[in-house]
Amino acid sequence: MTSGLWNVGSVANHVGNFLGWSTISISGTTLNNVIEQEINFAEQYTTSSIDSSAIPEKYQPCIIDLTLSKILLSNEAQQAGVDSVSLGELTVSQGAGGGAELAKQLREDAISRLKELQRSVRYKRVIGA
């Protein structure tokens, strides 16, 4: 999915491709600010330093999911919980709160990954007599 070091713009492109640029109703500067906030969250959670211009591969999925979660919640709030849209005879129904539920799941998955990254593996060798 990811390769090499990413920056804020790389995350923004991935998020935009995932959602489809036409569905994002926030400006690029705001999206970059959201990404920066989620990088800060990941830094604080893992107590690691993450450079926003060189995001290591192991943090990329977490930051993407955290950003997607924030955008989906924002979009849900802007739509005021609209669960279906009609245009002529065409009706598209997403179910009430579908975006909020997906946002919650993405955030939980990201935090679960961050917990895994936070763990350190220690080996102990025991020599018996």
C-alpha positions as CSV (number, residue, x, y, z in Angstrom):
1,M,0.0,0.0,0.0
2,T,2.7,2.5,1.0
3,S,6.3,2.7,0.1
4,G,9.1,5.0,1.2
5,L,8.8,8.2,3.2
6,W,5.7,10.3,2.7
7,N,4.9,13.9,3.4
8,V,1.7,15.7,4.2
9,G,1.0,16.1,0.5
10,S,1.4,12.3,-0.1
11,V,-1.2,11.6,2.7
12,A,-3.5,14.3,1.2
13,N,-3.3,12.6,-2.2
14,H,-4.0,9.2,-0.8
15,V,-7.0,10.4,1.2
16,G,-8.3,12.4,-1.8
17,N,-8.0,9.3,-4.0
18,F,-9.7,7.1,-1.4
19,L,-12.7,9.5,-1.1
20,G,-12.7,10.9,-4.6
21,W,-11.7,14.6,-4.7
22,S,-15.2,15.7,-5.6
23,T,-16.5,14.5,-2.2
24,I,-14.1,16.4,-0.1
25,S,-15.7,19.7,0.9
26,I,-12.7,21.2,2.7
27,S,-9.9,23.2,1.2
28,G,-6.4,21.8,0.7
29,T,-4.9,24.0,3.4
30,T,-7.5,22.7,5.9
31,L,-6.9,19.1,4.8
32,N,-3.1,19.6,5.4
33,N,-3.9,21.1,8.8
34,V,-6.0,18.0,9.7
35,I,-3.2,15.7,8.6
36,E,-0.7,17.7,10.7
37,Q,-3.0,17.3,13.7
38,E,-3.2,13.6,13.2
39,I,0.6,13.4,12.9
40,N,0.8,15.2,16.2
41,F,-1.7,12.8,17.7
42,A,0.3,9.8,16.5
43,E,3.5,11.4,17.9
44,Q,1.9,11.9,21.3
45,Y,0.3,8.5,21.4
46,T,3.5,6.6,20.5
47,T,6.0,9.1,22.1
48,S,7.9,9.0,18.8
49,S,9.0,11.9,16.7
50,I,7.3,11.9,13.2
51,D,8.6,14.4,10.7
52,S,5.7,15.7,8.6
53,S,8.0,15.9,5.6
54,A,9.3,12.3,6.0
55,I,6.6,10.1,7.5
56,P,7.9,6.5,7.9
57,E,6.0,3.7,6.3
58,K,5.0,2.2,9.7
59,Y,3.0,5.3,10.6
60,Q,1.4,6.0,7.1
61,P,-1.7,3.6,7.5
62,C,-2.4,5.0,10.9
63,I,-2.2,8.6,9.8
64,I,-4.3,7.9,6.7
65,D,-7.1,6.2,8.8
66,L,-7.0,9.0,11.4
67,T,-7.3,11.6,8.7
68,L,-10.1,9.8,6.9
69,S,-12.0,9.4,10.2
70,K,-11.8,13.1,10.9
71,I,-12.9,14.0,7.4
72,L,-15.8,11.6,7.5
73,L,-17.0,12.9,10.8
74,S,-16.7,16.5,9.5
75,N,-18.7,15.5,6.4
76,E,-21.3,13.8,8.5
77,A,-21.7,16.9,10.6
78,Q,-22.0,19.2,7.6
79,Q,-24.7,17.0,6.1
80,A,-26.5,17.0,9.5
81,G,-27.0,13.2,9.4
82,V,-28.7,13.1,6.0
83,D,-29.2,9.5,5.2
84,S,-30.5,9.6,1.7
85,V,-30.4,11.9,-1.3
86,S,-32.9,12.0,-4.2
87,L,-32.4,13.4,-7.7
88,G,-35.5,12.8,-9.9
89,E,-36.3,9.1,-9.8
90,L,-32.8,8.2,-8.4
91,T,-32.5,7.8,-4.6
92,V,-29.2,7.0,-2.9
93,S,-29.5,5.8,0.7
94,Q,-26.5,5.4,3.0
95,G,-28.4,4.7,6.2
96,A,-28.5,7.0,9.1
97,G,-25.1,7.7,10.6
98,G,-23.2,5.4,8.1
99,G,-20.4,7.9,7.8
100,A,-20.0,8.3,11.5
101,E,-19.9,4.5,12.1
102,L,-17.2,4.1,9.4
103,A,-15.2,7.1,10.9
104,K,-15.4,5.4,14.4
105,Q,-14.2,2.1,13.0
106,L,-11.3,3.8,11.1
107,R,-10.2,5.7,14.2
108,E,-10.4,2.5,16.4
109,D,-8.3,0.6,13.8
110,A,-5.7,3.4,13.7
111,I,-5.4,3.5,17.4
112,S,-5.1,-0.2,17.6
113,R,-2.2,0.0,15.1
114,L,-0.6,2.7,17.1
115,K,-0.7,0.5,20.2
116,E,1.1,-2.2,18.3
117,L,3.8,0.2,17.2
118,Q,4.2,1.4,20.7
119,R,5.1,-2.1,22.0
120,S,8.7,-3.0,22.2
121,V,9.8,-6.5,21.9
122,R,12.4,-7.8,24.4
123,Y,14.1,-11.1,24.3
124,K,15.7,-12.6,27.4
125,R,18.0,-15.5,27.3
126,V,18.0,-17.9,30.2
127,I,20.8,-20.4,30.6
128,G,19.9,-23.3,32.8
129,A,22.4,-25.4,34.8
